[in-house]
Amino acid sequence: MSFIPTAPTVEIVEKEVIGTLHFALEDVLADEAARQRRRADADRAVTLGNAYHGKLDIYFQTADGETKRVATTIWAADADHLTLKSGTSLPLRAVLGFDFY
């Protein structure tokens, strides 16, 4: 399922910048069903990255409430973080959604 951002502007960032960003401690998704869907999508993204070296867009929110997008490959996902191709870690609680293409 593709994510359609609701923010009026979405800044595109490089994966190397993610380590310098700050993220809120609370989850950006309030709905438990949405969090479960995000987790399933994260697992799908890992399969895409490892089996096909495929990229996707990840939409996430920083602590200041800004929505950002990164195009990357996901190598691993656990209950708390995504590990991106560059070795960068992104908190799963900050992820709004994925756009598979």
Kinemage of the C-alpha trace (Angstrom):
@kinemage 1
@onewidth
@group {chain A} dominant
@subgroup {mainchain}
@vectorlist {calphas} color= white
{ca met a 1} P 0.000 0.000 0.000
{ca ser a 2} L 1.356 3.427 -0.902
{ca phe a 3} L 1.379 6.222 1.620
{ca ile a 4} L -0.066 9.567 0.577
{ca pro a 5} L 1.293 12.385 2.750
{ca thr a 6} L -1.160 14.879 4.209
{ca ala a 7} L 1.484 17.523 4.966
{ca pro a 8} L 1.451 20.485 2.561
{ca thr a 9} L 5.221 20.204 2.062
{ca val a 10} L 7.474 17.187 2.336
{ca glu a 11} L 11.213 17.766 2.408
{ca ile a 12} L 13.334 15.179 0.595
{ca val a 13} L 16.426 14.195 2.578
{ca glu a 14} L 19.381 11.930 1.939
{ca lys a 15} L 19.678 8.857 4.159
{ca glu a 16} L 23.024 10.103 5.504
{ca val a 17} L 21.240 13.099 7.106
{ca ile a 18} L 18.856 10.965 9.190
{ca gly a 19} L 21.441 10.419 11.936
{ca thr a 20} L 21.510 14.163 12.622
{ca leu a 21} L 17.734 14.509 13.016
{ca his a 22} L 15.744 14.408 16.254
{ca phe a 23} L 12.614 12.317 16.732
{ca ala a 24} L 9.791 12.519 19.254
{ca leu a 25} L 9.540 9.845 21.923
{ca glu a 26} L 5.869 9.190 21.173
{ca asp a 27} L 4.645 7.326 18.105
{ca val a 28} L 3.461 9.420 15.143
{ca leu a 29} L 0.618 6.937 14.596
{ca ala a 30} L -2.100 6.994 17.258
{ca asp a 31} L -4.092 4.058 15.889
{ca glu a 32} L -2.968 0.524 16.835
{ca ala a 33} L -4.205 -0.886 13.507
{ca ala a 34} L -2.112 1.698 11.640
{ca arg a 35} L 0.961 0.726 13.692
{ca gln a 36} L 0.408 -2.948 12.856
{ca arg a 37} L 0.044 -2.087 9.162
{ca arg a 38} L 3.282 -0.041 9.341
{ca arg a 39} L 5.081 -3.005 10.905
{ca ala a 40} L 3.825 -5.352 8.168
{ca asp a 41} L 4.902 -2.826 5.525
{ca ala a 42} L 8.340 -2.604 7.180
{ca asp a 43} L 8.718 -6.385 6.917
{ca arg a 44} L 7.664 -6.215 3.262
{ca ala a 45} L 10.248 -3.461 2.691
{ca val a 46} L 12.983 -5.669 4.186
{ca thr a 47} L 12.093 -8.449 1.749
{ca leu a 48} L 12.143 -5.967 -1.129
{ca gly a 49} L 15.539 -4.657 -0.040
{ca asn a 50} L 17.239 -7.971 0.636
{ca ala a 51} L 15.814 -10.081 -2.185
{ca tyr a 52} L 15.610 -7.480 -4.955
{ca his a 53} L 17.755 -4.563 -3.709
{ca gly a 54} L 14.679 -2.450 -4.363
{ca lys a 55} L 14.241 1.095 -3.132
{ca leu a 56} L 11.156 2.695 -1.691
{ca asp a 57} L 10.189 6.033 -0.180
{ca ile a 58} L 9.852 6.308 3.580
{ca tyr a 59} L 7.775 9.171 4.940
{ca phe a 60} L 8.645 10.121 8.502
{ca gln a 61} L 8.172 12.909 10.989
{ca thr a 62} L 10.838 14.672 13.037
{ca ala a 63} L 10.430 15.962 16.607
{ca asp a 64} L 9.523 19.434 15.306
{ca gly a 65} L 6.567 17.959 13.390
{ca glu a 66} L 8.070 18.271 9.898
{ca thr a 67} L 7.320 15.511 7.398
{ca lys a 68} L 10.314 14.257 5.423
{ca arg a 69} L 10.882 11.666 2.718
{ca val a 70} L 13.881 9.491 1.959
{ca ala a 71} L 14.377 7.102 -0.962
{ca thr a 72} L 16.408 4.138 0.200
{ca thr a 73} L 16.705 0.389 0.673
{ca ile a 74} L 15.780 -1.161 4.015
{ca trp a 75} L 18.071 -3.971 5.149
{ca ala a 76} L 16.451 -4.833 8.493
{ca ala a 77} L 13.498 -3.988 10.711
{ca asp a 78} L 12.691 -4.810 14.296
{ca ala a 79} L 10.016 -3.615 16.698
{ca asp a 80} L 11.807 -0.295 17.244
{ca his a 81} L 14.008 0.613 14.259
{ca leu a 82} L 14.611 0.334 10.536
{ca thr a 83} L 18.168 -0.213 9.349
{ca leu a 84} L 18.781 1.476 6.010
{ca lys a 85} L 21.300 0.605 3.314
{ca ser a 86} L 23.915 3.045 4.631
{ca gly a 87} L 23.710 1.515 8.117
{ca thr a 88} L 21.603 4.437 9.293
{ca ser a 89} L 18.903 3.681 11.833
{ca leu a 90} L 15.438 5.272 11.722
{ca pro a 91} L 13.034 4.874 14.653
{ca leu a 92} L 9.934 2.996 13.528
{ca arg a 93} L 7.813 5.246 15.781
{ca ala a 94} L 8.701 8.186 13.485
{ca val a 95} L 7.579 6.465 10.260
{ca leu a 96} L 4.291 7.684 8.801
{ca gly a 97} L 4.278 5.247 5.897
{ca phe a 98} L 6.009 3.733 2.878
{ca asp a 99} L 5.624 4.203 -0.848
{ca phe a 100} L 6.517 1.025 -2.745
{ca tyr a 101} L 7.324 1.512 -6.420
